[in-house]
Protein backbone atom coordinates (compact mmCIF):
# COMPACT_ATOMS: atom_id res chain seq x y z
CA UNK A 1 0.00 0.00 0.00
CA UNK A 2 1.19 3.50 -0.79
CA UNK A 3 0.75 6.25 1.77
CA UNK A 4 1.07 10.02 1.85
CA UNK A 5 3.01 11.12 4.92
CA UNK A 6 4.10 14.50 6.29
CA UNK A 7 7.83 15.07 6.65
CA UNK A 8 9.87 17.95 8.04
CA UNK A 9 13.61 18.15 7.35
CA UNK A 10 14.20 21.30 9.38
CA UNK A 11 12.42 23.13 12.15
CA UNK A 12 10.68 26.42 11.47
CA UNK A 13 7.35 27.88 10.43
CA UNK A 14 4.42 26.04 8.87
CA UNK A 15 6.16 26.22 5.49
CA UNK A 16 8.62 23.49 6.55
CA UNK A 17 5.85 20.87 6.45
CA UNK A 18 6.30 18.76 3.32
CA UNK A 19 4.77 15.50 2.11
CA UNK A 20 6.07 12.39 0.43
CA UNK A 21 4.52 9.26 -0.98
CA UNK A 22 5.99 6.06 0.44
CA UNK A 23 5.48 2.36 -0.14
CA UNK A 24 4.47 0.61 3.07
CA UNK A 25 5.71 -2.90 3.65
CA UNK A 26 4.16 -5.62 5.75
CA UNK A 27 3.62 -5.06 9.48
CA UNK A 28 6.23 -6.79 11.61
CA UNK A 29 5.83 -8.59 14.90
CA UNK A 30 3.61 -6.61 17.24
CA UNK A 31 2.72 -4.12 14.50
CA UNK A 32 -0.33 -3.26 12.40
CA UNK A 33 -0.95 -1.46 9.14
CA UNK A 34 -3.51 1.25 9.89
CA UNK A 35 -5.41 3.29 7.32
CA UNK A 36 -6.26 6.74 8.68
CA UNK A 37 -9.70 8.23 8.16
CA UNK A 38 -9.14 11.36 10.26
CA UNK A 39 -6.12 12.97 11.92
CA UNK A 40 -6.09 15.27 14.94
CA UNK A 41 -4.19 18.57 15.05
CA UNK A 42 -2.80 19.70 18.41
CA UNK A 43 -0.55 22.45 19.76
CA UNK A 44 2.13 19.86 20.51
CA UNK A 45 2.45 19.40 16.73
CA UNK A 46 3.52 23.03 16.41
CA UNK A 47 6.03 22.58 19.24
CA UNK A 48 7.56 19.65 17.35
CA UNK A 49 7.63 21.64 14.11
CA UNK A 50 9.33 24.67 15.64
CA UNK A 51 11.80 22.64 17.66
CA UNK A 52 10.46 23.76 21.05
CA UNK A 53 10.09 20.04 21.72
CA UNK A 54 13.12 18.38 20.16
CA UNK A 55 12.81 15.55 17.63
CA UNK A 56 15.46 13.90 15.50
CA UNK A 57 15.22 15.16 11.92
CA UNK A 58 13.85 14.34 9.44
CA UNK A 59 10.63 13.47 11.19
CA UNK A 60 6.93 13.03 10.70
CA UNK A 61 4.31 15.01 12.60
CA UNK A 62 1.11 14.32 14.45
CA UNK A 63 0.19 12.42 17.58
CA UNK A 64 -3.35 11.11 17.04
CA UNK A 65 -5.51 9.57 14.34
CA UNK A 66 -8.45 7.24 13.86
CA UNK A 67 -9.09 4.67 11.19
CA UNK A 68 -9.16 0.99 10.35
CA UNK A 69 -6.71 -1.86 10.89
CA UNK A 70 -5.80 -3.19 7.43
CA UNK A 71 -3.29 -5.89 8.39
CA UNK A 72 -1.81 -7.28 11.60
CA UNK A 73 1.66 -8.65 12.19
CA UNK A 74 2.70 -11.73 14.11
CA UNK A 75 1.84 -11.81 17.79
CA UNK A 76 -0.88 -9.15 17.65
CA UNK A 77 -3.86 -10.24 19.72
CA UNK A 78 -5.52 -7.02 20.91
CA UNK A 79 -6.87 -6.02 17.47
CA UNK A 80 -7.72 -7.69 14.17
CA UNK A 81 -8.02 -6.63 10.54
CA UNK A 82 -11.16 -4.56 10.08
CA UNK A 83 -11.26 -3.19 13.61
CA UNK A 84 -12.09 0.47 14.10
CA UNK A 85 -9.32 2.04 16.18
CA UNK A 86 -7.73 5.25 17.38
CA UNK A 87 -4.08 5.83 18.15
CA UNK A 88 -2.23 8.32 20.32
CA UNK A 89 0.95 8.21 22.35
CA UNK A 90 2.59 6.10 19.66
CA UNK A 91 5.23 8.60 18.59
CA UNK A 92 4.90 11.13 15.79
CA UNK A 93 3.68 10.28 12.31
CA UNK A 94 -0.10 10.58 12.45
CA UNK A 95 -0.13 13.15 9.61
CA UNK A 96 -0.46 10.35 7.06
CA UNK A 97 -3.00 8.45 5.01
CA UNK A 98 -1.68 5.17 6.42
CA UNK A 99 1.26 3.89 8.46
CA UNK A 100 2.68 0.90 10.27
CA UNK A 101 2.57 1.27 14.05
CA UNK A 102 2.86 -0.70 17.26
CA UNK A 103 -0.39 -2.45 18.14
CA UNK A 104 -0.13 -1.93 21.89
CA UNK A 105 -1.00 1.76 21.58
CA UNK A 106 -4.25 1.21 19.70
CA UNK A 107 -7.61 1.86 21.30
CA UNK A 108 -10.66 0.02 19.96
CA UNK A 109 -13.58 2.28 19.12
CA UNK A 110 -17.22 1.36 19.70
CA UNK A 111 -19.55 1.99 16.76
CA UNK A 112 -21.04 4.94 18.66
CA UNK A 113 -17.75 6.87 18.32
CA UNK A 114 -17.01 8.19 14.82
CA UNK A 115 -13.54 8.41 13.30
CA UNK A 116 -13.72 12.20 13.23
CA UNK A 117 -14.81 12.40 16.85
CA UNK A 118 -12.04 10.04 17.95
CA UNK A 119 -9.36 11.89 15.99
CA UNK A 120 -10.45 15.18 17.52
CA UNK A 121 -10.83 13.87 21.06
CA UNK A 122 -8.29 11.20 21.97
CA UNK A 123 -5.23 13.33 22.70
CA UNK A 124 -7.17 16.26 24.11
CA UNK A 125 -9.48 13.94 26.04
CA UNK A 126 -6.57 11.95 27.42
CA UNK A 127 -5.03 15.27 28.44
CA UNK A 128 -8.19 16.10 30.39
CA UNK A 129 -8.27 12.62 31.92
CA UNK A 130 -4.79 12.67 33.36
CA UNK A 131 -4.83 16.37 34.31
CA UNK A 132 -8.11 16.18 36.21
CA UNK A 133 -8.17 12.66 37.60
CA UNK A 134 -4.54 11.72 38.16
CA UNK A 135 -2.52 14.95 38.27
CA UNK A 136 -4.76 17.45 40.08
CA UNK A 137 -7.12 14.84 41.55
CA UNK A 138 -10.00 17.31 41.36
CA UNK A 139 -12.91 16.42 43.63
CA UNK A 140 -16.54 17.42 43.95
CA UNK A 141 -16.87 20.98 45.22
CA UNK A 142 -13.46 22.20 44.09
CA UNK A 143 -13.29 25.63 42.44
CA UNK A 144 -11.27 25.38 39.24
CA UNK A 145 -10.08 28.10 36.84
CA UNK A 146 -9.64 26.99 33.23
CA UNK A 147 -7.88 29.42 30.89
CA UNK A 148 -8.76 29.25 27.17
CA UNK A 149 -12.06 27.55 27.89
CA UNK A 150 -13.28 28.08 24.32
CA UNK A 151 -10.52 25.97 22.82
CA UNK A 152 -10.89 22.28 22.11
CA UNK A 153 -8.99 21.12 25.19
CA UNK A 154 -10.56 23.80 27.35
CA UNK A 155 -14.07 22.68 26.47
CA UNK A 156 -13.26 19.07 27.31
CA UNK A 157 -11.73 20.10 30.62
CA UNK A 158 -14.86 22.06 31.49
CA UNK A 159 -17.24 19.22 30.60
CA UNK A 160 -15.20 16.69 32.56
CA UNK A 161 -14.91 18.99 35.58
CA UNK A 162 -18.64 19.67 35.65
CA UNK A 163 -19.34 15.94 35.38
CA UNK A 164 -17.44 15.32 38.62
CA UNK A 165 -19.06 18.24 40.40
CA UNK A 166 -16.49 21.04 40.33
CA UNK A 167 -17.32 24.75 40.08
CA UNK A 168 -15.66 26.11 36.93
CA UNK A 169 -14.55 29.65 36.15
CA UNK A 170 -13.16 30.07 32.64
CA UNK A 171 -11.42 32.76 30.62
CA UNK A 172 -11.50 33.12 26.84
CA UNK A 173 -10.37 35.73 24.35
CA UNK A 174 -13.43 36.43 22.17
CA UNK A 175 -17.21 36.55 22.49
CA UNK A 176 -17.48 33.41 20.37
CA UNK A 177 -15.00 31.48 22.50
CA UNK A 178 -16.60 32.68 25.71
CA UNK A 179 -19.93 31.34 24.47
CA UNK A 180 -18.30 27.99 23.70
CA UNK A 181 -17.00 27.85 27.27
CA UNK A 182 -20.51 28.60 28.56
CA UNK A 183 -21.99 25.94 26.31
CA UNK A 184 -19.48 23.46 27.72
CA UNK A 185 -20.89 24.16 31.17
CA UNK A 186 -18.62 26.74 32.79
CA UNK A 187 -20.33 28.45 35.72
CA UNK A 188 -18.71 31.85 35.07
CA UNK A 189 -16.88 33.00 31.93
CA UNK A 190 -14.79 36.16 31.54
CA UNK A 191 -12.25 37.67 29.20
CA UNK A 192 -8.58 37.84 30.26
CA UNK A 193 -8.95 41.12 32.13
CA UNK A 194 -7.16 40.51 35.42
CA UNK A 195 -9.75 42.05 37.70
CA UNK A 196 -12.62 40.30 35.88
CA UNK A 197 -10.98 36.90 36.31
CA UNK A 198 -9.95 37.45 39.92
CA UNK A 199 -13.36 38.83 40.86
CA UNK A 200 -15.10 35.81 39.33
CA UNK A 201 -12.78 33.41 41.15
CA UNK A 202 -13.24 35.21 44.48
CA UNK A 203 -17.02 35.14 44.15
CA UNK A 204 -17.08 31.45 43.19
CA UNK A 205 -14.77 30.48 46.05
CA UNK A 206 -16.04 32.68 48.85
CA UNK A 207 -12.93 34.82 48.60
CA UNK A 208 -10.45 31.96 48.95
CA UNK A 209 -9.24 31.58 45.35
CA UNK A 210 -9.15 28.63 42.98
CA UNK A 211 -8.26 25.20 44.33
CA UNK A 212 -6.77 24.35 40.93
CA UNK A 213 -5.80 26.47 37.92
CA UNK A 214 -5.36 24.78 34.54
CA UNK A 215 -3.20 27.05 32.37
CA UNK A 216 -2.52 26.01 28.80
CA UNK A 217 -1.88 29.57 27.61
CA UNK A 218 1.53 30.05 29.19
CA UNK A 219 3.48 33.31 29.25
CA UNK A 220 0.59 35.78 28.96
CA UNK A 221 -1.49 34.31 31.78
CA UNK A 222 1.22 33.17 34.20
CA UNK A 223 1.03 36.11 36.63
CA UNK A 224 -2.77 36.04 36.55
CA UNK A 225 -2.71 32.31 37.23
CA UNK A 226 -0.60 32.75 40.36
CA UNK A 227 -2.88 35.50 41.64
CA UNK A 228 -6.01 33.40 41.07
CA UNK A 229 -4.89 30.36 43.06
CA UNK A 230 -5.87 29.98 46.71
CA UNK A 231 -3.40 29.47 49.54
CA UNK A 232 -1.82 26.03 49.06
CA UNK A 233 -3.55 25.91 45.66
CA UNK A 234 -2.32 23.88 42.70
CA UNK A 235 -1.21 25.49 39.45
CA UNK A 236 -1.12 23.09 36.50
CA UNK A 237 0.86 24.60 33.61
CA UNK A 238 0.29 22.29 30.66
CA UNK A 239 0.72 24.39 27.51
CA UNK A 240 2.48 27.29 25.81
CA UNK A 241 -0.11 28.76 23.44
CA UNK A 242 1.24 32.29 24.03
CA UNK A 243 4.83 31.19 24.56
CA UNK A 244 6.60 29.26 27.32
CA UNK A 245 6.74 30.43 30.92
CA UNK A 246 10.31 31.53 31.69
CA UNK A 247 12.20 33.20 34.52
CA UNK A 248 10.01 31.83 37.29
CA UNK A 249 11.03 33.08 40.74
CA UNK A 250 10.36 30.43 43.37
CA UNK A 251 9.64 33.18 45.89
CA UNK A 252 6.57 34.10 43.81
CA UNK A 253 5.02 30.81 44.88
CA UNK A 254 5.55 31.80 48.50
CA UNK A 255 4.17 35.30 47.98
CA UNK A 256 0.96 34.00 46.43
CA UNK A 257 0.21 31.51 49.20
CA UNK A 258 2.74 28.65 49.30
CA UNK A 259 1.48 27.40 45.95
CA UNK A 260 2.13 24.05 44.38
CA UNK A 261 3.08 24.12 40.69
CA UNK A 262 3.41 21.24 38.26
CA UNK A 263 4.33 21.03 34.58
CA UNK A 264 3.02 17.57 33.66
CA UNK A 265 3.41 15.69 30.41
CA UNK A 266 1.12 12.99 29.11
CA UNK A 267 4.10 10.79 28.40
CA UNK A 268 4.72 10.22 32.10
CA UNK A 269 1.07 9.51 32.86
CA UNK A 270 0.48 7.21 29.89
CA UNK A 271 3.83 5.50 29.27
CA UNK A 272 3.04 2.52 31.52
CA UNK A 273 0.92 -0.02 29.62
CA UNK A 274 -1.58 -0.47 32.45
CA UNK A 275 -1.96 3.30 32.91
CA UNK A 276 -2.44 3.69 29.15
CA UNK A 277 -5.17 1.06 29.01
CA UNK A 278 -6.96 2.34 32.12
CA UNK A 279 -6.85 5.98 31.02
CA UNK A 280 -7.93 5.12 27.47
CA UNK A 281 -10.82 3.00 28.70
CA UNK A 282 -12.02 5.77 30.97
CA UNK A 283 -11.83 8.28 28.11
CA UNK A 284 -13.71 6.12 25.59
CA UNK A 285 -16.44 5.56 28.18
CA UNK A 286 -16.75 9.32 28.70
CA UNK A 287 -17.00 9.86 24.93
CA UNK A 288 -19.54 7.07 24.42
CA UNK A 289 -21.63 8.37 27.34
CA UNK A 290 -21.70 11.87 25.85
CA UNK A 291 -19.81 13.55 28.69
CA UNK A 292 -16.91 14.39 26.40
CA UNK A 293 -18.22 15.57 23.05
CA UNK A 294 -16.54 16.62 19.86
CA UNK A 295 -16.67 20.20 18.66
CA UNK A 296 -14.90 20.17 15.32
CA UNK A 297 -14.48 23.69 14.05
CA UNK A 298 -12.14 23.05 11.13
CA UNK A 299 -11.83 20.18 8.63
CA UNK A 300 -8.77 20.64 6.43
CA UNK A 301 -7.23 18.34 3.77
CA UNK A 302 -4.17 16.46 5.01
CA UNK A 303 -1.85 18.09 2.48
CA UNK A 304 -2.89 21.53 3.78
CA UNK A 305 -1.51 20.84 7.25
CA UNK A 306 0.53 24.06 7.07
CA UNK A 307 -2.73 26.02 6.83
CA UNK A 308 -4.00 24.25 9.94
CA UNK A 309 -0.84 25.21 11.84
CA UNK A 310 -1.07 28.85 10.76
CA UNK A 311 -4.66 29.12 11.95
CA UNK A 312 -3.92 27.36 15.23
CA UNK A 313 -0.92 29.55 16.07
CA UNK A 314 -2.83 32.71 15.15
CA UNK A 315 -5.61 31.70 17.59
CA UNK A 316 -8.03 31.75 14.64
CA UNK A 317 -9.57 28.34 15.35
CA UNK A 318 -12.51 27.37 17.50
CA UNK A 319 -13.00 23.87 18.78
CA UNK A 320 -10.91 21.09 17.28
CA UNK A 321 -9.11 20.93 13.95
CA UNK A 322 -8.84 17.68 12.01
CA UNK A 323 -7.04 16.72 8.81
CA UNK A 324 -8.75 14.49 6.26
CA UNK A 325 -6.47 12.20 4.18
C-alpha positions as CSV (number, residue, x, y, z in Angstrom):
1,X,0.0,0.0,0.0
2,X,1.2,3.5,-0.8
3,X,0.8,6.2,1.8
4,X,1.1,10.0,1.8
5,X,3.0,11.1,4.9
6,X,4.1,14.5,6.3
7,X,7.8,15.1,6.6
8,X,9.9,17.9,8.0
9,X,13.6,18.1,7.4
10,X,14.2,21.3,9.4
11,X,12.4,23.1,12.2
12,X,10.7,26.4,11.5
13,X,7.4,27.9,10.4
14,X,4.4,26.0,8.9
15,X,6.2,26.2,5.5
16,X,8.6,23.5,6.5
17,X,5.9,20.9,6.4
18,X,6.3,18.8,3.3
19,X,4.8,15.5,2.1
20,X,6.1,12.4,0.4
21,X,4.5,9.3,-1.0
22,X,6.0,6.1,0.4
23,X,5.5,2.4,-0.1
24,X,4.5,0.6,3.1
25,X,5.7,-2.9,3.6
26,X,4.2,-5.6,5.7
27,X,3.6,-5.1,9.5
28,X,6.2,-6.8,11.6
29,X,5.8,-8.6,14.9
30,X,3.6,-6.6,17.2
31,X,2.7,-4.1,14.5
32,X,-0.3,-3.3,12.4
33,X,-1.0,-1.5,9.1
34,X,-3.5,1.2,9.9
35,X,-5.4,3.3,7.3
36,X,-6.3,6.7,8.7
37,X,-9.7,8.2,8.2
38,X,-9.1,11.4,10.3
39,X,-6.1,13.0,11.9
40,X,-6.1,15.3,14.9
41,X,-4.2,18.6,15.1
42,X,-2.8,19.7,18.4
43,X,-0.5,22.4,19.8
44,X,2.1,19.9,20.5
45,X,2.5,19.4,16.7
46,X,3.5,23.0,16.4
47,X,6.0,22.6,19.2
48,X,7.6,19.6,17.4
49,X,7.6,21.6,14.1
50,X,9.3,24.7,15.6
51,X,11.8,22.6,17.7
52,X,10.5,23.8,21.0
53,X,10.1,20.0,21.7
54,X,13.1,18.4,20.2
55,X,12.8,15.5,17.6
56,X,15.5,13.9,15.5
57,X,15.2,15.2,11.9
58,X,13.9,14.3,9.4
59,X,10.6,13.5,11.2
60,X,6.9,13.0,10.7
61,X,4.3,15.0,12.6
62,X,1.1,14.3,14.4
63,X,0.2,12.4,17.6
64,X,-3.3,11.1,17.0
65,X,-5.5,9.6,14.3
66,X,-8.4,7.2,13.9
67,X,-9.1,4.7,11.2
68,X,-9.2,1.0,10.4
69,X,-6.7,-1.9,10.9
70,X,-5.8,-3.2,7.4
71,X,-3.3,-5.9,8.4
72,X,-1.8,-7.3,11.6
73,X,1.7,-8.7,12.2
74,X,2.7,-11.7,14.1
75,X,1.8,-11.8,17.8
76,X,-0.9,-9.2,17.7
77,X,-3.9,-10.2,19.7
78,X,-5.5,-7.0,20.9
79,X,-6.9,-6.0,17.5
80,X,-7.7,-7.7,14.2
81,X,-8.0,-6.6,10.5
82,X,-11.2,-4.6,10.1
83,X,-11.3,-3.2,13.6
84,X,-12.1,0.5,14.1
85,X,-9.3,2.0,16.2
86,X,-7.7,5.2,17.4
87,X,-4.1,5.8,18.1
88,X,-2.2,8.3,20.3
89,X,1.0,8.2,22.4
90,X,2.6,6.1,19.7
91,X,5.2,8.6,18.6
92,X,4.9,11.1,15.8
93,X,3.7,10.3,12.3
94,X,-0.1,10.6,12.5
95,X,-0.1,13.2,9.6
96,X,-0.5,10.4,7.1
97,X,-3.0,8.5,5.0
98,X,-1.7,5.2,6.4
99,X,1.3,3.9,8.5
100,X,2.7,0.9,10.3
101,X,2.6,1.3,14.0
102,X,2.9,-0.7,17.3
103,X,-0.4,-2.4,18.1
104,X,-0.1,-1.9,21.9
105,X,-1.0,1.8,21.6
106,X,-4.2,1.2,19.7
107,X,-7.6,1.9,21.3
108,X,-10.7,0.0,20.0
109,X,-13.6,2.3,19.1
110,X,-17.2,1.4,19.7
111,X,-19.6,2.0,16.8
112,X,-21.0,4.9,18.7
113,X,-17.7,6.9,18.3
114,X,-17.0,8.2,14.8
115,X,-13.5,8.4,13.3
116,X,-13.7,12.2,13.2
117,X,-14.8,12.4,16.8
118,X,-12.0,10.0,17.9
119,X,-9.4,11.9,16.0
120,X,-10.5,15.2,17.5
121,X,-10.8,13.9,21.1
122,X,-8.3,11.2,22.0
123,X,-5.2,13.3,22.7
124,X,-7.2,16.3,24.1
125,X,-9.5,13.9,26.0
126,X,-6.6,11.9,27.4
127,X,-5.0,15.3,28.4
128,X,-8.2,16.1,30.4
129,X,-8.3,12.6,31.9
130,X,-4.8,12.7,33.4
131,X,-4.8,16.4,34.3
132,X,-8.1,16.2,36.2
133,X,-8.2,12.7,37.6
134,X,-4.5,11.7,38.2
135,X,-2.5,14.9,38.3
136,X,-4.8,17.4,40.1
137,X,-7.1,14.8,41.6
138,X,-10.0,17.3,41.4
139,X,-12.9,16.4,43.6
140,X,-16.5,17.4,43.9
141,X,-16.9,21.0,45.2
142,X,-13.5,22.2,44.1
143,X,-13.3,25.6,42.4
144,X,-11.3,25.4,39.2
145,X,-10.1,28.1,36.8
146,X,-9.6,27.0,33.2
147,X,-7.9,29.4,30.9
148,X,-8.8,29.2,27.2
149,X,-12.1,27.6,27.9
150,X,-13.3,28.1,24.3
151,X,-10.5,26.0,22.8
152,X,-10.9,22.3,22.1
153,X,-9.0,21.1,25.2
154,X,-10.6,23.8,27.3
155,X,-14.1,22.7,26.5
156,X,-13.3,19.1,27.3
157,X,-11.7,20.1,30.6
158,X,-14.9,22.1,31.5
159,X,-17.2,19.2,30.6
160,X,-15.2,16.7,32.6
161,X,-14.9,19.0,35.6
162,X,-18.6,19.7,35.6
163,X,-19.3,15.9,35.4
164,X,-17.4,15.3,38.6
165,X,-19.1,18.2,40.4
166,X,-16.5,21.0,40.3
167,X,-17.3,24.8,40.1
168,X,-15.7,26.1,36.9
169,X,-14.5,29.7,36.1
170,X,-13.2,30.1,32.6
171,X,-11.4,32.8,30.6
172,X,-11.5,33.1,26.8
173,X,-10.4,35.7,24.3
174,X,-13.4,36.4,22.2
175,X,-17.2,36.6,22.5
176,X,-17.5,33.4,20.4
177,X,-15.0,31.5,22.5
178,X,-16.6,32.7,25.7
179,X,-19.9,31.3,24.5
180,X,-18.3,28.0,23.7
181,X,-17.0,27.8,27.3
182,X,-20.5,28.6,28.6
183,X,-22.0,25.9,26.3
184,X,-19.5,23.5,27.7
185,X,-20.9,24.2,31.2
186,X,-18.6,26.7,32.8
187,X,-20.3,28.4,35.7
188,X,-18.7,31.8,35.1
189,X,-16.9,33.0,31.9
190,X,-14.8,36.2,31.5
191,X,-12.2,37.7,29.2
192,X,-8.6,37.8,30.3
193,X,-8.9,41.1,32.1
194,X,-7.2,40.5,35.4
195,X,-9.8,42.1,37.7
196,X,-12.6,40.3,35.9
197,X,-11.0,36.9,36.3
198,X,-9.9,37.5,39.9
199,X,-13.4,38.8,40.9
200,X,-15.1,35.8,39.3
201,X,-12.8,33.4,41.2
202,X,-13.2,35.2,44.5
203,X,-17.0,35.1,44.1
204,X,-17.1,31.5,43.2
205,X,-14.8,30.5,46.0
206,X,-16.0,32.7,48.8
207,X,-12.9,34.8,48.6
208,X,-10.5,32.0,48.9
209,X,-9.2,31.6,45.4
210,X,-9.2,28.6,43.0
211,X,-8.3,25.2,44.3
212,X,-6.8,24.4,40.9
213,X,-5.8,26.5,37.9
214,X,-5.4,24.8,34.5
215,X,-3.2,27.0,32.4
216,X,-2.5,26.0,28.8
217,X,-1.9,29.6,27.6
218,X,1.5,30.1,29.2
219,X,3.5,33.3,29.2
220,X,0.6,35.8,29.0
221,X,-1.5,34.3,31.8
222,X,1.2,33.2,34.2
223,X,1.0,36.1,36.6
224,X,-2.8,36.0,36.5
225,X,-2.7,32.3,37.2
226,X,-0.6,32.7,40.4
227,X,-2.9,35.5,41.6
228,X,-6.0,33.4,41.1
229,X,-4.9,30.4,43.1
230,X,-5.9,30.0,46.7
231,X,-3.4,29.5,49.5
232,X,-1.8,26.0,49.1
233,X,-3.5,25.9,45.7
234,X,-2.3,23.9,42.7
235,X,-1.2,25.5,39.4
236,X,-1.1,23.1,36.5
237,X,0.9,24.6,33.6
238,X,0.3,22.3,30.7
239,X,0.7,24.4,27.5
240,X,2.5,27.3,25.8
241,X,-0.1,28.8,23.4
242,X,1.2,32.3,24.0
243,X,4.8,31.2,24.6
244,X,6.6,29.3,27.3
245,X,6.7,30.4,30.9
246,X,10.3,31.5,31.7
247,X,12.2,33.2,34.5
248,X,10.0,31.8,37.3
249,X,11.0,33.1,40.7
250,X,10.4,30.4,43.4
251,X,9.6,33.2,45.9
252,X,6.6,34.1,43.8
253,X,5.0,30.8,44.9
254,X,5.5,31.8,48.5
255,X,4.2,35.3,48.0
256,X,1.0,34.0,46.4
257,X,0.2,31.5,49.2
258,X,2.7,28.7,49.3
259,X,1.5,27.4,46.0
260,X,2.1,24.0,44.4
261,X,3.1,24.1,40.7
262,X,3.4,21.2,38.3
263,X,4.3,21.0,34.6
264,X,3.0,17.6,33.7
265,X,3.4,15.7,30.4
266,X,1.1,13.0,29.1
267,X,4.1,10.8,28.4
268,X,4.7,10.2,32.1
269,X,1.1,9.5,32.9
270,X,0.5,7.2,29.9
271,X,3.8,5.5,29.3
272,X,3.0,2.5,31.5
273,X,0.9,0.0,29.6
274,X,-1.6,-0.5,32.5
275,X,-2.0,3.3,32.9
276,X,-2.4,3.7,29.2
277,X,-5.2,1.1,29.0
278,X,-7.0,2.3,32.1
279,X,-6.9,6.0,31.0
280,X,-7.9,5.1,27.5
281,X,-10.8,3.0,28.7
282,X,-12.0,5.8,31.0
283,X,-11.8,8.3,28.1
284,X,-13.7,6.1,25.6
285,X,-16.4,5.6,28.2
286,X,-16.7,9.3,28.7
287,X,-17.0,9.9,24.9
288,X,-19.5,7.1,24.4
289,X,-21.6,8.4,27.3
290,X,-21.7,11.9,25.9
291,X,-19.8,13.5,28.7
292,X,-16.9,14.4,26.4
293,X,-18.2,15.6,23.0
294,X,-16.5,16.6,19.9
295,X,-16.7,20.2,18.7
296,X,-14.9,20.2,15.3
297,X,-14.5,23.7,14.0
298,X,-12.1,23.1,11.1
299,X,-11.8,20.2,8.6
300,X,-8.8,20.6,6.4
301,X,-7.2,18.3,3.8
302,X,-4.2,16.5,5.0
303,X,-1.8,18.1,2.5
304,X,-2.9,21.5,3.8
305,X,-1.5,20.8,7.3
306,X,0.5,24.1,7.1
307,X,-2.7,26.0,6.8
308,X,-4.0,24.3,9.9
309,X,-0.8,25.2,11.8
310,X,-1.1,28.9,10.8
311,X,-4.7,29.1,11.9
312,X,-3.9,27.4,15.2
313,X,-0.9,29.5,16.1
314,X,-2.8,32.7,15.1
315,X,-5.6,31.7,17.6
316,X,-8.0,31.7,14.6
317,X,-9.6,28.3,15.3
318,X,-12.5,27.4,17.5
319,X,-13.0,23.9,18.8
320,X,-10.9,21.1,17.3
321,X,-9.1,20.9,13.9
322,X,-8.8,17.7,12.0
323,X,-7.0,16.7,8.8
324,X,-8.8,14.5,6.3
325,X,-6.5,12.2,4.2
